Amino acid sequence: MGFALAGLASLAFVALDVLRKILGGRFPAAQIVIGINLGAGVIFTILQLLSGHWSADWIFVVISSLEILTFTVASVLYVQAVSLSPLSLTIPYLAFTPVVSAFVATVVLEEYPQPAGWLGIGLVVAGALLLHLDQSSDLKKLLSAPIREPGSWRMLVVAVIWGLTTSLDKVAIIHGSELLLGMVITLGSSALLGFLLFLGVRFEASDERKAASAGDPLLVLAGLVAAVAVLAQFFAYREVLVAYVETLKRAGGLGSVLIGIIFFAEGGFRSRFPAATLMILGIVLILL
C-alpha cells in the first residue's frame, strides 16, 4: 500500500506541474503558490475537522513552525530561479533531492536503504538529470551553472531544503498527524507569503498578467490535486522509507515528459529514452 501511495503522490505532483504550467501563463507565480496552498489548506482543514484528532506536542509545534518558514523560503527561491534562469539550468537540480533525503533519513530516522535501494536511488537521480538535458544544455554546463547562473544556485538550495524537510515531515507526523501537518504548513505558508506580498516584496519581475481569482476553476483544481499529492506522500511515510518516497516522486518526471510529448507537442522522446530506461531500472530495484 505504501508504494501505491508513493506512486499516487508522484502522479499527482506531475498533474500539479501541468496545472502550474497552464496557470503560469495566466497569473503571477506568487499568487499561484498562495492560491494552490490555500486551496489545499481548506481541504486539509475540512478533513481535520471531520477526523477530530487534534493531538500534538511541542515537537510538532517546533517542526511545523520551522517548516512553514522553510516551505516559504523554498517557494520564493523556486519562483526566482525559474524567473532568472532557463528551465534547463534550474529544474534538473531537483533531482538531487532524493540524495539529500536518503542521507538525512539515515541520521534523523535511522532509515537505511538496502544496497539495491541505494543503486535504485542513484539510477533514478542520474536518469532525472539526463531527462532534462537537451541540445542547449550539456552535463558540463549543467554542473557548472550554480557558479554563474543566479537561478541555478537558488534551485539547488530548494533541492537541499526539500531533501532536509522530508525527514522532518515524518517526525512531525509521528508527533501529530498527516492532516494536521498538511493544514498547518499550507495555511501557514500562505499567510506568510501573503504578508510578504502585502509588505511589497516582489518574487518575480512585474508583468501584465492579471491577478489570480480564488474561484478560478483551474486554481481550485490545482489546490485539490496538491492536497491529494501531499496526503498521499505523508501517508506513504507510514510504510515506505522517506528516501524511496522522494525518489519515486522524482521518477514522476517520466510522466511529465510523456504529457509534454502528447499534449504540448514537445519533441525529443528518442533522445530521452536512455534516461527513461535508467529511471525505470531504478524504480524496479527500489520495488524489489
MODA-V437933 format. One record per residue. N is the residue number from 1. PHI is phi as a letter, one per 40 degrees, with the letter a starting at -180 (none if undefined). BURIAL is + if it has 9 or more other C-alpha atoms within 8 Angstrom, else -. Layout:
n=(N:N)
phi=(PHI:PHI)
burial=(BURIAL:BURIAL)
This chain:
n=(1:2:3:4:5:6:7:8:9:10:11:12:13:14:15:16:17:18:19:20:21:22:23:24:25:26:27:28:29:30:31:32:33:34:35:36:37:38:39:40:41:42:43:44:45:46:47:48:49:50:51:52:53:54:55:56:57:58:59:60:61:62:63:64:65:66:67:68:69:70:71:72:73:74:75:76:77:78:79:80:81:82:83:84:85:86:87:88:89:90:91:92:93:94:95:96:97:98:99:100:101:102:103:104:105:106:107:108:109:110:111:112:113:114:115:116:117:118:119:120:121:122:123:124:125:126:127:128:129:130:131:132:133:134:135:136:137:138:139:140:141:142:143:144:145:146:147:148:149:150:151:152:153:154:155:156:157:158:159:160:161:162:163:164:165:166:167:168:169:170:171:172:173:174:175:176:177:178:179:180:181:182:183:184:185:186:187:188:189:190:191:192:193:194:195:196:197:198:199:200:201:202:203:204:205:206:207:208:209:210:211:212:213:214:215:216:217:218:219:220:221:222:223:224:225:226:227:228:229:230:231:232:233:234:235:236:237:238:239:240:241:242:243:244:245:246:247:248:249:250:251:252:253:254:255:256:257:258:259:260:261:262:263:264:265:266:267:268:269:270:271:272:273:274:275:276:277:278:279:280:281:282:283:284:285:286:287:288)
phi=(none:c:c:c:c:c:c:c:c:c:c:c:c:c:c:c:c:c:c:c:c:c:c:c:c:b:b:c:c:c:c:c:d:c:c:c:c:c:c:c:c:c:c:d:c:c:c:c:c:c:c:g:c:b:c:a:b:c:c:c:c:c:c:c:c:c:c:d:c:c:c:c:c:c:c:c:c:c:c:c:d:c:c:c:b:c:d:c:b:b:d:d:c:c:c:c:d:c:c:c:d:c:c:c:c:c:c:c:b:f:c:b:c:c:d:c:c:d:c:c:c:c:c:c:c:c:c:c:c:c:c:c:c:b:c:c:a:c:c:c:c:c:c:c:d:d:c:b:b:c:c:c:c:c:c:c:c:d:c:c:c:c:c:c:c:c:c:c:d:c:c:c:c:c:c:a:a:c:c:c:c:c:c:c:c:c:c:c:c:c:c:c:c:c:c:c:c:c:c:g:c:b:c:a:c:c:a:c:c:c:c:c:c:c:c:c:d:c:c:c:c:c:c:c:c:c:c:c:c:c:c:c:c:c:c:c:c:c:b:b:d:d:c:c:c:c:c:c:c:c:c:c:d:c:c:c:c:c:c:c:c:c:b:b:f:c:c:g:c:c:c:c:c:d:c:c:c:c:c:c:c:c:c:c:c:c:c:c)
burial=(-:+:+:-:+:+:+:+:+:+:+:+:+:+:+:+:+:+:+:+:-:-:+:+:-:+:+:+:+:+:+:+:+:+:+:+:+:+:+:+:+:+:+:+:+:-:+:+:-:-:-:-:-:-:-:+:-:-:-:+:+:-:+:+:+:-:+:+:+:+:+:+:-:+:+:+:+:+:+:+:+:+:+:-:+:+:-:+:+:+:+:+:+:+:+:+:+:+:+:+:+:+:-:+:+:+:-:-:+:-:+:-:+:-:-:+:+:+:+:+:+:+:+:+:+:+:+:+:+:+:+:+:+:-:-:-:+:+:-:-:-:+:-:-:+:+:-:-:+:+:+:+:+:+:+:+:+:+:+:+:+:+:+:+:+:+:+:+:+:+:+:+:+:-:+:+:+:+:+:+:+:+:+:+:+:+:+:+:+:+:-:+:+:+:-:+:+:-:-:-:-:-:+:-:-:-:-:-:-:-:-:+:-:-:-:-:-:-:+:+:-:+:+:+:+:+:+:+:+:+:+:+:+:+:+:+:+:-:+:+:+:+:+:+:+:+:+:+:+:+:+:+:+:-:+:+:-:-:+:+:+:-:-:-:-:-:-:-:-:-:-:+:-:-:+:+:+:+:+:+:+:+:+:+:+:+:-:-)
